[in-house]
Amino acid sequence: MADPLISLDGIEKVFDVRRRVGLMRREKRQVRAVDGISFEVARGEVVGYIGPNGAGKSTTIKMLTGILTPSGGRLRVAGIDPARERMRLAHRIGVVFGQRTTLWWDLPLKDSYGLMRRMYRIPPARFEQNMERCVEQLDLAALLDVPVRQLSLGQRMRGDIAAALLHDPEVLYLDEPTIGLDVVSKARVRAFLRQLNEELGTTVLLTTHDLQDIEQLCERVMVIDHGRLMYDGALGGLHAMGEGERTLVVDLERELAPVEVPGARVVKVEGARQWLAFPAGESAAPLVAEVAGRYPLLDLSVREPDIEDVIARMYAGRG
């Protein structure tokens, strides 16, 4: 990869944890939260970074922002060592932690943005332009005069996303960005992030438990478990690795007995519609040709497996 914006080489993070043993003694042990992770992210990529709770996702993000210092390995973001030059890096990154706000609790939302403008020394014209874009696309106009403490979790999340983008960061780290959002708000946020990436080339690293975020925003996904990288590649490869199944939905001209074709099995029949399951790693083209050649066909479609189920199978296979 030429000129990666983010580069991790053998990154480790070990925490010393003390626990009480008996009445008078404490025992120290080491917890390895991140265990030798290496990857690169190119400029303009939107990458999903997923895994179960405690897998090491947030610890990785905190090292990428300079909040935590790695215990070992080499880490660079835009050519900068985050732990050594955190303040310099801050002007080039934006961060949204779903469970923590960067906004001022008792101030109206617009006053928090005004403070952001001063902190990042954003030129007035650029600030106004970015404010206008964020307010319109994230539906914030009615919230600007509302104190942050009075916002719902979903409203605050949209406010936090806007705050992270006012200074035009090259990299945007999103940790559970759609938490607390309703279906309409999630769709709005996803559309906004897609447009941000397409128009400005903003690089996005996204951690989430809402796997529709991954499916709709990311072409590449990384899966982390117990501090180690289990998978790094395309969504389709993740499905294949998890041994998932795709579904061919077939609409026939009339009700018939279950379709029989090599490499697939019927899992459901409703009138003239039938659902055929086949391995996710295989092409649908031969199966489609076989069905079309042998049965009176009106329509068909292919449905991808649910990523959450795929990942659950990956973890089960390692248990």
RARALIN-V857978 format. One record per residue. PHI is phi in degrees with one decimal (999 if undefined). OMEGA is omega in radians with two decimals (999 if undefined). Layout:
BEGIN
PHI:OMEGA
PHI:OMEGA
END
This chain:
BEGIN
999:-3.12
-79.2:3.02
49.5:3.11
-66.2:3.10
-78.0:3.11
-123.1:-3.12
-141.4:3.06
-120.4:-3.13
-131.5:3.09
63.7:-3.07
-72.4:3.09
-128.3:2.99
-141.2:-3.12
-116.9:3.10
-109.7:3.00
-89.0:-3.11
-118.4:3.12
-108.4:3.07
-135.3:-3.10
-77.1:3.07
-120.8:-3.07
74.1:-3.05
-88.8:-2.96
-116.6:-2.97
-119.4:3.04
-114.9:-3.13
-110.0:3.13
-103.2:3.04
-137.8:-3.12
-103.9:3.07
-114.7:-3.11
-93.7:-3.08
-77.1:3.08
-130.1:-2.92
-127.5:3.01
72.9:-3.11
-84.4:3.07
-133.6:2.99
-165.9:3.07
-129.9:3.08
-126.5:-3.13
-80.4:3.06
-59.5:3.08
86.2:3.11
-76.9:2.94
-117.7:-2.98
-120.1:3.03
-86.7:-3.11
-127.5:-2.91
-126.2:3.13
165.6:-3.13
-71.0:3.06
-58.3:3.14
82.8:-3.10
-75.3:-3.12
117.2:-3.09
-64.7:-3.09
-66.4:3.08
-62.3:3.09
-61.5:-3.14
-59.8:-3.12
-65.7:3.05
-72.3:3.12
-65.9:3.14
-93.9:-3.12
91.9:3.11
-66.9:3.07
-115.4:3.08
-100.5:3.12
-60.8:3.05
-81.3:3.13
-167.9:-3.14
93.8:-3.09
-125.0:-3.06
-136.7:3.07
-139.4:3.02
-127.6:-3.07
53.5:3.13
77.1:-3.06
-110.5:2.99
-81.7:-3.02
-57.8:-3.09
-69.4:-3.09
-87.9:-3.07
-130.7:-3.06
-62.5:-3.10
-66.5:3.11
-64.0:-3.13
-67.4:-3.06
-55.1:-3.13
-75.7:-3.07
-113.5:-3.13
-128.9:2.98
-126.1:-3.06
-134.9:3.02
-129.3:3.02
-100.5:-3.02
-58.3:-3.08
-96.9:3.14
-135.7:-3.11
-102.7:3.02
-99.1:-3.11
-89.0:3.13
-85.1:-2.91
-57.0:-3.03
-96.8:-3.12
-95.5:2.97
-59.2:-3.07
-55.6:-3.09
-65.9:3.11
-70.5:3.05
-60.8:3.12
-66.1:3.08
-62.9:3.08
-66.2:3.07
-59.6:-3.14
-59.8:-3.13
-73.4:-3.12
-61.9:-3.09
-94.2:3.14
52.5:-3.12
-78.9:3.09
-56.7:-3.06
-52.3:-3.09
-64.8:-3.14
-69.4:3.11
-60.9:-3.13
-63.8:3.14
-64.5:-3.14
-68.4:3.09
-61.4:-3.11
-60.9:-3.14
-64.2:-3.10
-67.5:-3.12
-62.7:-3.12
-70.1:-3.00
-80.5:3.10
-103.9:3.05
57.3:-3.06
-106.5:-3.00
-56.0:-3.08
-76.9:-3.05
-106.3:-2.98
-62.3:-3.12
-96.5:-3.11
-93.1:3.06
-58.6:-3.07
-58.1:-3.11
-64.8:3.14
-93.9:3.14
-80.5:3.00
-71.0:-3.14
-60.0:3.14
-64.1:3.10
-65.2:3.14
-64.5:3.13
-61.2:3.11
-64.2:3.08
-64.2:3.13
-68.3:3.12
-62.5:3.10
-61.0:-3.12
-59.9:-3.11
-72.0:-3.03
-111.7:-3.04
-64.3:-3.09
-99.6:3.10
55.7:3.14
-69.5:3.06
-75.9:-3.10
-123.8:3.09
-122.0:3.06
-98.3:-3.12
-119.7:3.13
-109.1:-3.08
57.3:-3.03
-74.0:-3.11
-106.0:3.13
-62.9:3.10
81.0:-3.11
-89.8:3.03
-77.3:-3.03
-61.0:-3.11
-65.9:-3.14
-66.3:3.09
-60.9:3.14
-62.7:3.14
-65.3:-3.13
-64.8:3.13
-62.1:3.12
-62.7:3.12
-63.5:-3.13
-66.6:3.08
-61.3:-3.13
-65.1:3.12
-58.7:-3.14
-68.0:-3.09
-69.7:-3.04
-86.2:-3.06
-107.6:-3.13
70.8:-3.13
-65.1:3.09
-81.8:-3.06
-127.1:2.97
-114.4:-2.94
-119.1:2.94
-110.3:-3.08
-163.7:2.96
-100.1:3.07
-90.1:-2.99
-73.6:2.97
-67.0:3.03
-57.7:-3.12
-64.7:-3.07
-63.6:-3.05
-91.8:-3.04
-115.0:-2.91
-114.3:2.96
-91.9:3.14
-121.0:-3.14
-136.9:3.03
-117.9:3.14
-113.7:-3.13
-117.5:3.12
-147.2:-3.11
50.9:3.05
78.9:-3.11
-119.8:-3.14
-80.1:-3.12
-89.0:-3.05
-153.2:3.06
-147.1:-3.11
173.5:-3.09
-77.5:3.12
-59.1:-3.13
-60.3:3.11
-67.6:3.09
-64.6:3.09
-58.5:-3.11
-65.8:-3.13
-63.9:3.13
-81.9:3.12
55.0:3.11
-80.0:3.12
-124.0:2.98
-94.3:-3.09
-124.8:3.02
-98.9:3.13
-95.5:-3.02
-114.0:3.02
-104.3:-3.12
-92.4:3.13
-68.0:-3.13
-155.6:3.11
-67.4:3.13
-137.1:3.01
-62.2:-3.13
-51.2:-3.12
-63.0:3.10
-122.0:3.09
-139.1:3.14
-62.5:3.03
84.0:3.13
-147.5:3.09
-136.3:3.13
-79.1:-3.14
-110.2:-3.11
-162.5:3.08
-135.5:3.04
-134.3:-3.11
61.9:-3.12
-87.6:3.13
-101.8:3.12
-130.8:3.12
-112.3:-3.13
-115.2:3.11
-94.5:3.08
-147.3:-3.05
-57.5:-3.07
-64.3:-3.09
-80.5:-3.09
-103.2:3.12
-67.8:3.11
-82.7:-3.01
-58.7:3.13
-61.5:3.14
-66.2:3.11
-61.2:3.14
-62.1:-3.14
-64.6:3.14
-65.1:-3.11
-64.2:-3.11
-79.5:-3.02
-114.0:-3.05
-132.9:3.09
-72.8:-2.92
-108.6:3.02
-99.4:-3.06
-162.1:3.02
-156.0:3.10
-151.1:3.14
-112.5:3.11
-111.3:-3.14
-78.8:3.09
-68.8:3.08
-70.9:-3.06
-62.3:-3.13
-59.5:3.10
-67.2:3.13
-60.6:-3.12
-66.5:3.10
-59.6:3.11
-67.8:3.10
-61.0:-3.13
-66.5:3.14
-62.1:-3.13
-67.5:-3.14
-94.4:-3.09
-75.0:999
END
